[in-house]
């Protein structure tokens, strides 16, 4: 399956399930009261900041189509793409995590956790297409920039043997 088809279906389905089950679980399966305010504040900050990040990142995409690698005139490696290869997906993943926090729902959190592997499948599908289209340029980019978590990398020292 092409990644753009999987992307549209998976993102829609994962949001519907996360929101719906977070709402359904808000009363019956919610967390104990002392933590509600803290969870909702964390959820609100995560929701707002991830929406702002997603809007900013999306503004870097071509205005017309941006479903396939050939829709881009160049490989995005600047701005947030200098720190992780999929910053838009990272923003969406954080946004989805914020939803069960806003509803204080264990059921929503379990749903979100169960859907996390789908993001990895999406990234792998997309990266196969990116390597096929951009070739060595993308392979080199993969070697130097992490897929999702922008952690600092340790510099490798070549030791003489």
MARNU-859109 format. One record per residue (C-alpha): residue number from 0; residue in three letters; x, y, z. Coordinates in nm, 3 decimals. Example, Ala and Ser with C-alpha at 12.3 -4.5 7.8 and 13.67 -1.06 7.14 Angstrom:
BEGIN
+-----+------+---------+---------+---------+
: pos : code :       x :       y :       z :
+-----+------+---------+---------+---------+
:   0 :  Ala :   1.230 :  -0.450 :   0.780 :
:   1 :  Ser :   1.367 :  -0.106 :   0.714 :
+-----+------+---------+---------+---------+
This chain:
BEGIN
+-----+------+---------+---------+---------+
: pos : code :       x :       y :       z :
+-----+------+---------+---------+---------+
:   0 :  Unk :   0.000 :   0.000 :   0.000 :
:   1 :  Unk :   0.124 :   0.348 :  -0.080 :
:   2 :  Unk :   0.207 :   0.550 :   0.231 :
:   3 :  Unk :  -0.024 :   0.841 :   0.146 :
:   4 :  Unk :  -0.326 :   0.608 :   0.135 :
:   5 :  Unk :  -0.229 :   0.439 :   0.463 :
:   6 :  Unk :  -0.156 :   0.783 :   0.618 :
:   7 :  Unk :  -0.500 :   0.923 :   0.546 :
:   8 :  Unk :  -0.679 :   0.615 :   0.676 :
:   9 :  Unk :  -0.459 :   0.560 :   0.979 :
:  10 :  Unk :  -0.456 :   0.921 :   1.102 :
:  11 :  Unk :  -0.834 :   0.952 :   1.067 :
:  12 :  Unk :  -0.900 :   0.617 :   1.237 :
:  13 :  Unk :  -0.650 :   0.676 :   1.517 :
:  14 :  Unk :  -0.795 :   1.019 :   1.599 :
:  15 :  Unk :  -1.154 :   0.894 :   1.592 :
:  16 :  Unk :  -1.072 :   0.601 :   1.821 :
:  17 :  Unk :  -0.859 :   0.808 :   2.059 :
:  18 :  Unk :  -1.118 :   1.085 :   2.095 :
:  19 :  Unk :  -1.419 :   0.855 :   2.113 :
:  20 :  Unk :  -1.270 :   0.613 :   2.367 :
:  21 :  Unk :  -1.124 :   0.901 :   2.571 :
:  22 :  Unk :  -1.472 :   1.053 :   2.592 :
:  23 :  Unk :  -1.635 :   0.720 :   2.673 :
:  24 :  Unk :  -1.376 :   0.643 :   2.939 :
:  25 :  Unk :  -1.376 :   0.988 :   3.098 :
:  26 :  Unk :  -1.622 :   0.904 :   3.374 :
:  27 :  Unk :  -1.598 :   0.531 :   3.423 :
:  28 :  Unk :  -1.225 :   0.474 :   3.377 :
:  29 :  Unk :  -1.082 :   0.811 :   3.478 :
:  30 :  Unk :  -0.779 :   0.862 :   3.698 :
:  31 :  Unk :  -0.811 :   0.950 :   4.069 :
:  32 :  Unk :  -0.913 :   1.310 :   4.147 :
:  33 :  Unk :  -0.589 :   1.461 :   4.288 :
:  34 :  Unk :  -0.420 :   1.422 :   3.952 :
:  35 :  Unk :  -0.700 :   1.555 :   3.730 :
:  36 :  Unk :  -0.586 :   1.917 :   3.730 :
:  37 :  Unk :  -0.223 :   1.827 :   3.665 :
:  38 :  Unk :  -0.316 :   1.591 :   3.381 :
:  39 :  Unk :  -0.548 :   1.846 :   3.224 :
:  40 :  Unk :  -0.285 :   2.120 :   3.240 :
:  41 :  Unk :  -0.024 :   1.889 :   3.083 :
:  42 :  Unk :  -0.281 :   1.782 :   2.823 :
:  43 :  Unk :  -0.373 :   2.142 :   2.742 :
:  44 :  Unk :  -0.011 :   2.253 :   2.703 :
:  45 :  Unk :   0.069 :   1.947 :   2.488 :
:  46 :  Unk :  -0.244 :   1.996 :   2.276 :
:  47 :  Unk :  -0.187 :   2.366 :   2.207 :
:  48 :  Unk :   0.188 :   2.338 :   2.148 :
:  49 :  Unk :   0.149 :   2.037 :   1.917 :
:  50 :  Unk :  -0.120 :   2.212 :   1.710 :
:  51 :  Unk :   0.102 :   2.520 :   1.676 :
:  52 :  Unk :   0.400 :   2.302 :   1.579 :
:  53 :  Unk :   0.193 :   2.105 :   1.325 :
:  54 :  Unk :   0.065 :   2.425 :   1.164 :
:  55 :  Unk :   0.418 :   2.568 :   1.143 :
:  56 :  Unk :   0.560 :   2.245 :   0.997 :
:  57 :  Unk :   0.271 :   2.209 :   0.753 :
:  58 :  Unk :   0.344 :   2.561 :   0.623 :
:  59 :  Unk :   0.676 :   2.423 :   0.490 :
:  60 :  Unk :   0.490 :   2.183 :   0.258 :
:  61 :  Unk :   0.405 :   2.270 :  -0.103 :
:  62 :  Unk :   0.077 :   2.462 :  -0.125 :
:  63 :  Unk :  -0.086 :   2.238 :  -0.385 :
:  64 :  Unk :  -0.020 :   1.865 :  -0.333 :
:  65 :  Unk :   0.209 :   1.711 :  -0.076 :
:  66 :  Unk :   0.109 :   1.346 :  -0.061 :
:  67 :  Unk :   0.404 :   1.192 :  -0.243 :
:  68 :  Unk :   0.781 :   1.258 :  -0.252 :
:  69 :  Unk :   0.758 :   1.386 :  -0.610 :
:  70 :  Unk :   0.528 :   1.667 :  -0.488 :
:  71 :  Unk :   0.830 :   1.827 :  -0.318 :
:  72 :  Unk :   1.090 :   2.021 :  -0.516 :
:  73 :  Unk :   1.358 :   1.943 :  -0.258 :
:  74 :  Unk :   1.411 :   1.717 :   0.041 :
:  75 :  Unk :   1.311 :   1.896 :   0.361 :
:  76 :  Unk :   1.615 :   1.895 :   0.593 :
:  77 :  Unk :   1.599 :   2.241 :   0.749 :
:  78 :  Unk :   1.410 :   2.383 :   1.048 :
:  79 :  Unk :   1.243 :   2.105 :   1.247 :
:  80 :  Unk :   1.358 :   1.853 :   0.984 :
:  81 :  Unk :   1.717 :   1.913 :   1.098 :
:  82 :  Unk :   1.627 :   1.754 :   1.435 :
:  83 :  Unk :   1.397 :   1.468 :   1.333 :
:  84 :  Unk :   1.290 :   1.322 :   0.999 :
:  85 :  Unk :   0.919 :   1.325 :   1.079 :
:  86 :  Unk :   0.843 :   1.634 :   1.290 :
:  87 :  Unk :   0.486 :   1.659 :   1.158 :
:  88 :  Unk :   0.413 :   1.304 :   1.273 :
:  89 :  Unk :   0.580 :   1.378 :   1.607 :
:  90 :  Unk :   0.347 :   1.678 :   1.651 :
:  91 :  Unk :   0.045 :   1.459 :   1.569 :
:  92 :  Unk :   0.163 :   1.184 :   1.806 :
:  93 :  Unk :   0.200 :   1.437 :   2.089 :
:  94 :  Unk :  -0.138 :   1.585 :   1.998 :
:  95 :  Unk :  -0.302 :   1.244 :   2.018 :
:  96 :  Unk :  -0.137 :   1.177 :   2.353 :
:  97 :  Unk :  -0.284 :   1.499 :   2.487 :
:  98 :  Unk :  -0.643 :   1.393 :   2.419 :
:  99 :  Unk :  -0.668 :   1.120 :   2.686 :
: 100 :  Unk :  -0.491 :   1.357 :   2.926 :
: 101 :  Unk :  -0.752 :   1.627 :   2.863 :
: 102 :  Unk :  -1.028 :   1.376 :   2.934 :
: 103 :  Unk :  -0.831 :   1.210 :   3.218 :
: 104 :  Unk :  -0.914 :   0.877 :   3.060 :
: 105 :  Unk :  -0.725 :   0.552 :   3.114 :
: 106 :  Unk :  -0.928 :   0.395 :   2.834 :
: 107 :  Unk :  -0.818 :   0.672 :   2.597 :
: 108 :  Unk :  -0.457 :   0.635 :   2.707 :
: 109 :  Unk :  -0.466 :   0.260 :   2.646 :
: 110 :  Unk :  -0.621 :   0.320 :   2.302 :
: 111 :  Unk :  -0.348 :   0.573 :   2.220 :
: 112 :  Unk :  -0.078 :   0.327 :   2.333 :
: 113 :  Unk :  -0.232 :   0.047 :   2.124 :
: 114 :  Unk :  -0.225 :   0.272 :   1.816 :
: 115 :  Unk :   0.141 :   0.380 :   1.852 :
: 116 :  Unk :   0.278 :   0.090 :   1.642 :
: 117 :  Unk :   0.067 :   0.221 :   1.352 :
: 118 :  Unk :   0.279 :   0.536 :   1.345 :
: 119 :  Unk :   0.592 :   0.324 :   1.311 :
: 120 :  Unk :   0.433 :   0.129 :   1.024 :
: 121 :  Unk :   0.346 :   0.459 :   0.854 :
: 122 :  Unk :   0.700 :   0.592 :   0.896 :
: 123 :  Unk :   0.851 :   0.271 :   0.755 :
: 124 :  Unk :   0.617 :   0.273 :   0.453 :
: 125 :  Unk :   0.693 :   0.637 :   0.384 :
: 126 :  Unk :   1.067 :   0.598 :   0.426 :
: 127 :  Unk :   1.079 :   0.318 :   0.169 :
: 128 :  Unk :   0.921 :   0.558 :  -0.081 :
: 129 :  Unk :   1.155 :   0.840 :   0.022 :
: 130 :  Unk :   1.464 :   0.622 :  -0.025 :
: 131 :  Unk :   1.335 :   0.508 :  -0.362 :
: 132 :  Unk :   1.269 :   0.866 :  -0.477 :
: 133 :  Unk :   1.557 :   1.064 :  -0.315 :
: 134 :  Unk :   1.813 :   0.781 :  -0.311 :
: 135 :  Unk :   2.148 :   0.842 :  -0.137 :
: 136 :  Unk :   2.043 :   1.190 :  -0.031 :
: 137 :  Unk :   1.771 :   1.042 :   0.190 :
: 138 :  Unk :   1.989 :   0.752 :   0.308 :
: 139 :  Unk :   2.252 :   1.001 :   0.426 :
: 140 :  Unk :   1.979 :   1.207 :   0.592 :
: 141 :  Unk :   1.855 :   0.894 :   0.771 :
: 142 :  Unk :   2.206 :   0.830 :   0.903 :
: 143 :  Unk :   2.242 :   1.177 :   1.048 :
: 144 :  Unk :   1.890 :   1.261 :   1.176 :
: 145 :  Unk :   1.670 :   1.044 :   1.402 :
: 146 :  Unk :   1.325 :   0.941 :   1.281 :
: 147 :  Unk :   1.112 :   1.082 :   1.563 :
: 148 :  Unk :   1.283 :   1.155 :   1.892 :
: 149 :  Unk :   1.525 :   1.447 :   1.849 :
: 150 :  Unk :   1.785 :   1.330 :   2.100 :
: 151 :  Unk :   2.142 :   1.451 :   2.074 :
: 152 :  Unk :   2.361 :   1.193 :   1.909 :
: 153 :  Unk :   2.697 :   1.094 :   2.041 :
: 154 :  Unk :   2.977 :   1.160 :   1.801 :
: 155 :  Unk :   3.150 :   0.844 :   1.689 :
: 156 :  Unk :   3.522 :   0.838 :   1.709 :
: 157 :  Unk :   3.696 :   0.604 :   1.475 :
: 158 :  Unk :   3.946 :   0.418 :   1.687 :
: 159 :  Unk :   4.259 :   0.290 :   1.520 :
: 160 :  Unk :   4.299 :  -0.086 :   1.547 :
+-----+------+---------+---------+---------+
